[in-house]
Amino acid sequence: MTKAQDKKGILFIISAPSGTGKTSLVRSLCARDPNLHISISHTTRPPRPEEIQDVSYHFIDETKFRDMIYANSFLEFATVFDHHYGTSRNWVEQHLTAGQDVALEIDWQGAMQIRRTLPDTVNIFLLPPSFQALEQRLNGRGDDEKTVRRRMRGARIELSHYHEYEYILVNESFDQALLELETIVRASRHKYTLQKSHYNDFANLLMEQSGNIE
């Protein structure tokens, strides 16, 4: 009998322009899916008032970040709006080896780096319903006008890379987008190309069992 825990973990890369709602969607999905775990990034940017150390991000200084680069501790890292972000290599690899799926929220730069070393990933890009809606969401964060303008320019760059992803979702309705994201995750767990070893072993076992039938 096949067991889910025999499968290797899947790395889900989720990218989106700032303000699209990807963090809320991913956290909601992980809350209802016990086998999907959020990778918490390291960053050199200061925490926002509502953010919690080692829950929202691992907030570290520039020196520590450079040390981690030299130690090859990052699966990927990038500079976004003058601050550095990186994904722990050990944390991701340990979870995948244990058969646990990982949701990684990163931009197109980080996604491109990871695909070079880990081709067996599932890549999802979130789009806002309109650029005007995106601007409204960014203005609603309470940032100053200069910061909002800068994020809007960054969003345009991020949007230009949508075609590098396998799945595209439009977050017009949160509930609908969450359902579609969950559908992609569940279907990917049964994708043969991502679980060849598991399904080959199981199919071979079935063939052996069938050989005993007279």
Secondary structure as a PSIPRED ss2 file (coil, helix, strand):
# PSIPRED VFORMAT (PSIPRED V4.0)

   1 M C   1.000  0.000  0.000
   2 T C   1.000  0.000  0.000
   3 K C   1.000  0.000  0.000
   4 A H   0.000  1.000  0.000
   5 Q H   0.000  1.000  0.000
   6 D H   0.000  1.000  0.000
   7 K C   1.000  0.000  0.000
   8 K C   1.000  0.000  0.000
   9 G C   1.000  0.000  0.000
  10 I C   1.000  0.000  0.000
  11 L E   0.000  0.000  1.000
  12 F E   0.000  0.000  1.000
  13 I E   0.000  0.000  1.000
  14 I E   0.000  0.000  1.000
  15 S E   0.000  0.000  1.000
  16 A C   1.000  0.000  0.000
  17 P C   1.000  0.000  0.000
  18 S C   1.000  0.000  0.000
  19 G C   1.000  0.000  0.000
  20 T C   1.000  0.000  0.000
  21 G C   1.000  0.000  0.000
  22 K H   0.000  1.000  0.000
  23 T H   0.000  1.000  0.000
  24 S H   0.000  1.000  0.000
  25 L H   0.000  1.000  0.000
  26 V H   0.000  1.000  0.000
  27 R H   0.000  1.000  0.000
  28 S H   0.000  1.000  0.000
  29 L H   0.000  1.000  0.000
  30 C H   0.000  1.000  0.000
  31 A H   0.000  1.000  0.000
  32 R H   0.000  1.000  0.000
  33 D C   1.000  0.000  0.000
  34 P C   1.000  0.000  0.000
  35 N C   1.000  0.000  0.000
  36 L E   0.000  0.000  1.000
  37 H E   0.000  0.000  1.000
  38 I E   0.000  0.000  1.000
  39 S C   1.000  0.000  0.000
  40 I C   1.000  0.000  0.000
  41 S C   1.000  0.000  0.000
  42 H E   0.000  0.000  1.000
  43 T E   0.000  0.000  1.000
  44 T C   1.000  0.000  0.000
  45 R C   1.000  0.000  0.000
  46 P C   1.000  0.000  0.000
  47 P C   1.000  0.000  0.000
  48 R C   1.000  0.000  0.000
  49 P C   1.000  0.000  0.000
  50 E C   1.000  0.000  0.000
  51 E C   1.000  0.000  0.000
  52 I C   1.000  0.000  0.000
  53 Q E   0.000  0.000  1.000
  54 D C   1.000  0.000  0.000
  55 V C   1.000  0.000  0.000
  56 S C   1.000  0.000  0.000
  57 Y E   0.000  0.000  1.000
  58 H E   0.000  0.000  1.000
  59 F E   0.000  0.000  1.000
  60 I C   1.000  0.000  0.000
  61 D C   1.000  0.000  0.000
  62 E H   0.000  1.000  0.000
  63 T H   0.000  1.000  0.000
  64 K H   0.000  1.000  0.000
  65 F H   0.000  1.000  0.000
  66 R H   0.000  1.000  0.000
  67 D H   0.000  1.000  0.000
  68 M H   0.000  1.000  0.000
  69 I H   0.000  1.000  0.000
  70 Y H   0.000  1.000  0.000
  71 A C   1.000  0.000  0.000
  72 N C   1.000  0.000  0.000
  73 S C   1.000  0.000  0.000
  74 F E   0.000  0.000  1.000
  75 L E   0.000  0.000  1.000
  76 E E   0.000  0.000  1.000
  77 F E   0.000  0.000  1.000
  78 A E   0.000  0.000  1.000
  79 T E   0.000  0.000  1.000
  80 V E   0.000  0.000  1.000
  81 F C   1.000  0.000  0.000
  82 D C   1.000  0.000  0.000
  83 H E   0.000  0.000  1.000
  84 H E   0.000  0.000  1.000
  85 Y E   0.000  0.000  1.000
  86 G E   0.000  0.000  1.000
  87 T E   0.000  0.000  1.000
  88 S E   0.000  0.000  1.000
  89 R H   0.000  1.000  0.000
  90 N H   0.000  1.000  0.000
  91 W H   0.000  1.000  0.000
  92 V H   0.000  1.000  0.000
  93 E H   0.000  1.000  0.000
  94 Q H   0.000  1.000  0.000
  95 H H   0.000  1.000  0.000
  96 L H   0.000  1.000  0.000
  97 T H   0.000  1.000  0.000
  98 A C   1.000  0.000  0.000
  99 G C   1.000  0.000  0.000
 100 Q C   1.000  0.000  0.000
 101 D E   0.000  0.000  1.000
 102 V E   0.000  0.000  1.000
 103 A E   0.000  0.000  1.000
 104 L E   0.000  0.000  1.000
 105 E E   0.000  0.000  1.000
 106 I C   1.000  0.000  0.000
 107 D C   1.000  0.000  0.000
 108 W H   0.000  1.000  0.000
 109 Q H   0.000  1.000  0.000
 110 G H   0.000  1.000  0.000
 111 A H   0.000  1.000  0.000
 112 M H   0.000  1.000  0.000
 113 Q H   0.000  1.000  0.000
 114 I H   0.000  1.000  0.000
 115 R H   0.000  1.000  0.000
 116 R H   0.000  1.000  0.000
 117 T H   0.000  1.000  0.000
 118 L C   1.000  0.000  0.000
 119 P C   1.000  0.000  0.000
 120 D C   1.000  0.000  0.000
 121 T E   0.000  0.000  1.000
 122 V E   0.000  0.000  1.000
 123 N E   0.000  0.000  1.000
 124 I E   0.000  0.000  1.000
 125 F E   0.000  0.000  1.000
 126 L E   0.000  0.000  1.000
 127 L E   0.000  0.000  1.000
 128 P C   1.000  0.000  0.000
 129 P C   1.000  0.000  0.000
 130 S C   1.000  0.000  0.000
 131 F H   0.000  1.000  0.000
 132 Q H   0.000  1.000  0.000
 133 A H   0.000  1.000  0.000
 134 L H   0.000  1.000  0.000
 135 E H   0.000  1.000  0.000
 136 Q H   0.000  1.000  0.000
 137 R H   0.000  1.000  0.000
 138 L H   0.000  1.000  0.000
 139 N H   0.000  1.000  0.000
 140 G C   1.000  0.000  0.000
 141 R C   1.000  0.000  0.000
 142 G C   1.000  0.000  0.000
 143 D C   1.000  0.000  0.000
 144 D C   1.000  0.000  0.000
 145 E H   0.000  1.000  0.000
 146 K H   0.000  1.000  0.000
 147 T H   0.000  1.000  0.000
 148 V H   0.000  1.000  0.000
 149 R H   0.000  1.000  0.000
 150 R H   0.000  1.000  0.000
 151 R H   0.000  1.000  0.000
 152 M H   0.000  1.000  0.000
 153 R H   0.000  1.000  0.000
 154 G H   0.000  1.000  0.000
 155 A H   0.000  1.000  0.000
 156 R H   0.000  1.000  0.000
 157 I H   0.000  1.000  0.000
 158 E H   0.000  1.000  0.000
 159 L H   0.000  1.000  0.000
 160 S C   1.000  0.000  0.000
 161 H C   1.000  0.000  0.000
 162 Y H   0.000  1.000  0.000
 163 H H   0.000  1.000  0.000
 164 E H   0.000  1.000  0.000
 165 Y C   1.000  0.000  0.000
 166 E C   1.000  0.000  0.000
 167 Y E   0.000  0.000  1.000
 168 I E   0.000  0.000  1.000
 169 L E   0.000  0.000  1.000
 170 V E   0.000  0.000  1.000
 171 N C   1.000  0.000  0.000
 172 E C   1.000  0.000  0.000
 173 S C   1.000  0.000  0.000
 174 F H   0.000  1.000  0.000
 175 D H   0.000  1.000  0.000
 176 Q H   0.000  1.000  0.000
 177 A H   0.000  1.000  0.000
 178 L H   0.000  1.000  0.000
 179 L H   0.000  1.000  0.000
 180 E H   0.000  1.000  0.000
 181 L H   0.000  1.000  0.000
 182 E H   0.000  1.000  0.000
 183 T H   0.000  1.000  0.000
 184 I H   0.000  1.000  0.000
 185 V H   0.000  1.000  0.000
 186 R H   0.000  1.000  0.000
 187 A H   0.000  1.000  0.000
 188 S H   0.000  1.000  0.000
 189 R C   1.000  0.000  0.000
 190 H C   1.000  0.000  0.000
 191 K C   1.000  0.000  0.000
 192 Y H   0.000  1.000  0.000
 193 T H   0.000  1.000  0.000
 194 L H   0.000  1.000  0.000
 195 Q C   1.000  0.000  0.000
 196 K H   0.000  1.000  0.000
 197 S H   0.000  1.000  0.000
 198 H H   0.000  1.000  0.000
 199 Y H   0.000  1.000  0.000
 200 N H   0.000  1.000  0.000
 201 D H   0.000  1.000  0.000
 202 F H   0.000  1.000  0.000
 203 A H   0.000  1.000  0.000
 204 N H   0.000  1.000  0.000
 205 L H   0.000  1.000  0.000
 206 L H   0.000  1.000  0.000
 207 M H   0.000  1.000  0.000
 208 E H   0.000  1.000  0.000
 209 Q H   0.000  1.000  0.000
 210 S H   0.000  1.000  0.000
 211 G C   1.000  0.000  0.000
 212 N C   1.000  0.000  0.000
 213 I C   1.000  0.000  0.000
 214 E C   1.000  0.000  0.000
